[in-house]
Amino acid sequence: MQDIFEVQDEIARAIAEKLKLTLGAGVVKQSTKNAEAYDLYLKGRHFWHQRSPGTLRMAIEAFEEAVRLDSEYRLAYAGLDCCAPAGSPLAIRSRLNSASYLFVREFEASERAAGQALDLQAGYLFGLWNRGLALCGLGRAAEAINLLEEVVAVSRAPIYLGFLRLAYGRAGRSDDAQRLLSELDDRASRGEYVAAFARVYIHAGLNDLPAIRRTLAEAVEDRVVLFLGYAISLLPDEVRNDPEIHRLLMQI
């Protein structure tokens, strides 16, 4: 049974080589030696990727149990970082709660915590985009762009394009921002589902109040608000205090 961990590490190295990543010392972390904890970690990642409130709670429970079985299992802590917005007591206590800090607009703490997550797992997608959004909140959009472009190189999911367009808008790169918006419009016209909350980020980058009102109303109507809190935290006070925006936020 223990051979599974050697296989896991070998696969991680093979993937890194395939992607032509430059590996520094310690980038590929040794897995837990607790087989049950490893199984729980895999279950947690499975539930997390389903992205629903019910499965998010199941992911938290799996990661928490993995940590109880192996308190040094760093990937399980990184998994809890993904789930921190759900309010799990262990997740909130975790040193890697970058998402929780984003929700309460503590951008310096969020950027620092996301950096810790990336120290544990280089290229960790959740850590990259959390750090990028935190940098946007700190007014350091040019730095955020580098991180978010790395995310988009891995996945051009609409939400990640929304994150990147927000950074482009904050950095004054309107042509690049418009290019991403055109891509999403084209994909939607061909039948692909583009969640309304992704468009909130798109317009938040330029503080386009009418467009933010419209897309926020659509997101509330969709009832798919898992990622919406990040966009709300990054809105400037004059937008957050808009009566219509405030009314919509009260419905979430």
C-alpha positions in Angstrom: 0.0 0.0 0.0 2.8 2.4 0.8 4.0 2.1 -2.8 1.1 4.4 -3.8 3.0 7.3 -2.2 6.1 6.6 -4.3 4.0 6.4 -7.4 2.3 9.7 -6.5 5.6 11.5 -6.1 6.9 10.0 -9.4 3.7 11.1 -11.2 4.1 14.6 -9.9 7.7 14.7 -11.1 6.7 13.3 -14.5 4.0 15.9 -15.0 6.4 18.7 -14.0 8.9 17.4 -16.6 6.1 17.1 -19.2 5.1 20.7 -18.6 8.7 21.8 -18.7 8.6 23.4 -15.3 11.8 24.3 -13.6 11.9 22.6 -10.3 13.8 24.0 -7.4 14.7 22.1 -4.3 11.7 20.8 -2.5 9.1 21.9 -5.1 7.7 18.4 -5.3 6.7 17.7 -1.7 6.8 14.3 -0.2 3.3 13.0 0.4 1.9 11.8 3.8 2.9 8.3 4.8 -0.6 7.8 6.2 -2.6 5.9 3.6 -6.0 6.8 5.2 -5.0 10.5 5.3 -4.0 10.4 1.6 -7.3 8.7 0.7 -9.2 11.5 2.5 -7.1 14.1 0.7 -8.1 12.7 -2.7 -11.8 12.6 -1.6 -11.5 16.2 -0.5 -10.1 17.3 -3.9 -12.9 15.4 -5.6 -15.6 17.1 -3.6 -13.9 20.5 -4.0 -13.9 20.4 -7.8 -17.7 19.8 -7.8 -18.1 23.4 -6.5 -21.4 23.1 -4.8 -22.3 24.1 -1.2 -23.0 20.5 -0.2 -19.9 19.0 -1.7 -17.8 21.9 -0.3 -18.8 20.9 3.2 -17.9 17.3 2.4 -14.5 18.5 1.1 -13.9 20.4 4.4 -14.7 17.3 6.4 -12.4 15.1 4.4 -9.5 17.6 4.6 -10.0 18.1 8.3 -10.0 14.4 9.0 -6.8 14.1 6.9 -5.2 16.7 9.1 -6.3 15.0 12.3 -4.7 11.8 11.1 -1.5 13.6 10.0 -1.0 17.0 11.5 2.0 17.6 9.2 0.1 16.8 6.0 0.7 20.1 4.2 -1.4 19.4 1.1 -4.4 18.8 3.3 -3.9 22.2 4.8 -3.7 23.6 1.3 -7.0 21.9 0.6 -8.5 23.6 3.6 -7.3 26.9 2.2 -9.5 26.3 -0.8 -12.5 25.8 1.4 -11.9 28.6 3.9 -14.8 30.8 2.7 -17.2 28.1 3.9 -16.4 29.0 7.4 -15.0 25.8 8.7 -13.5 26.4 12.2 -10.3 24.5 11.3 -10.0 26.3 7.9 -10.4 29.7 9.6 -7.8 28.8 12.1 -5.4 27.6 9.3 -2.4 29.8 8.6 -3.3 29.4 4.9 -6.7 31.2 5.0 -5.9 33.6 2.2 -9.5 33.4 0.9 -11.0 34.3 4.3 -8.8 37.4 4.4 -9.9 38.4 0.9 -13.5 38.3 2.0 -12.9 40.8 4.8 -10.6 43.0 2.7 -7.5 42.3 4.7 -5.4 42.3 1.5 -2.0 42.3 3.0 -2.8 39.3 5.2 -4.4 37.5 2.2 -1.3 38.1 0.0 1.0 36.9 2.8 -1.1 33.7 3.4 -1.4 32.9 -0.3 2.4 33.2 -0.4 2.6 30.6 2.3 0.4 28.3 0.4 2.6 28.7 -2.7 5.7 28.0 -0.6 4.1 24.6 0.3 3.1 23.8 -3.3 4.7 25.8 -6.1 2.3 26.5 -8.9 -0.7 25.9 -6.6 -3.6 27.4 -8.7 -5.7 28.5 -5.8 -2.7 30.3 -4.2 -1.8 32.0 -7.5 -5.2 33.6 -8.1 -5.7 34.4 -4.4 -2.4 36.2 -4.3 -3.2 37.9 -7.6 -6.6 39.2 -6.3 -5.0 40.3 -3.0 -2.4 42.3 -5.0 -5.2 43.9 -7.0 -6.8 45.0 -3.7 -3.4 46.5 -2.6 -3.3 48.5 -5.8 -0.4 46.4 -7.3 -2.2 45.3 -10.4 0.9 45.1 -12.5 2.3 42.4 -10.2 -1.1 40.7 -10.1 -1.1 40.3 -13.8 2.0 38.1 -13.8 0.3 35.7 -11.4 -3.1 35.7 -13.1 -1.6 35.2 -16.5 0.1 32.1 -15.1 -3.4 30.9 -13.9 -4.9 31.5 -17.3 -2.1 29.6 -19.0 -3.3 26.6 -17.1 -7.0 27.1 -17.6 -9.0 29.6 -19.6 -12.1 29.0 -17.4 -14.4 32.1 -17.5 -13.8 32.9 -13.9 -10.0 33.0 -14.4 -10.4 35.3 -17.4 -12.6 37.5 -15.2 -9.8 37.7 -12.6 -7.3 38.6 -15.2 -9.5 41.2 -16.9 -10.0 42.8 -13.5 -6.2 43.1 -13.1 -5.9 44.4 -16.7 -8.5 47.1 -16.0 -6.9 48.1 -12.7 -3.5 48.4 -14.5 -5.0 50.6 -17.3 -4.6 47.9 -20.0 -8.0 48.5 -21.5 -7.2 46.8 -24.9 -6.2 43.5 -23.2 -9.3 43.8 -20.9 -11.5 44.2 -24.0 -9.9 41.2 -25.7 -10.8 38.9 -22.8 -14.4 40.3 -22.7 -14.7 39.6 -26.5 -13.5 36.1 -25.9 -16.1 35.4 -23.3 -18.8 37.0 -25.4 -17.8 34.7 -28.3 -17.8 31.6 -26.2 -21.2 32.4 -24.8 -22.6 33.0 -28.3 -21.5 29.5 -29.2 -23.4 28.0 -26.3 -20.8 27.8 -23.6 -22.1 28.6 -20.1 -20.4 31.7 -18.8 -21.4 32.3 -15.2 -22.7 35.8 -14.5 -20.3 36.2 -11.5 -17.4 36.0 -14.0 -18.7 39.1 -15.7 -18.9 40.9 -12.4 -15.1 40.7 -12.2 -14.8 41.8 -15.8 -16.6 45.1 -15.2 -15.2 45.6 -11.7 -11.8 46.1 -13.2 -12.9 49.4 -14.7 -15.4 50.3 -12.0 -18.2 50.4 -14.6 -21.1 50.9 -12.2 -24.0 50.3 -14.6 -22.4 47.1 -15.9 -21.6 46.0 -12.3 -25.2 46.5 -11.3 -26.5 44.5 -14.3 -24.1 41.6 -13.9 -24.4 41.5 -10.2 -28.2 41.2 -10.6 -27.7 38.4 -13.0 -25.4 36.6 -10.6 -27.9 36.9 -7.8 -30.6 35.5 -10.1 -28.3 32.6 -11.1 -27.8 31.8 -7.4 -24.3 30.7 -8.2 -22.4 33.0 -5.8 -19.5 30.9 -4.6 -16.9 33.2 -6.2 -18.9 36.4 -6.0 -17.6 37.4 -2.6 -14.1 38.0 -3.9 -15.4 40.4 -6.5 -17.4 42.3 -3.9 -14.4 42.6 -1.6 -12.4 44.2 -4.5 -15.0 46.9 -5.3 -14.1 50.4 -4.2 -16.2 51.9 -1.4 -18.1 54.3 -3.8 -19.3 51.3 -5.7 -20.0 49.1 -2.6 -22.1 51.9 -1.1 -24.2 52.4 -4.2 -27.9 51.9 -3.1 -28.6 49.4 -5.9 -25.4 47.4 -5.3 -26.2 47.4 -1.5 -29.8 46.1 -2.2 -28.4 43.3 -4.4 -25.8 42.3 -1.8 -28.5 41.9 0.8 -30.1 39.2 -1.4 -27.0 37.0 -1.3 
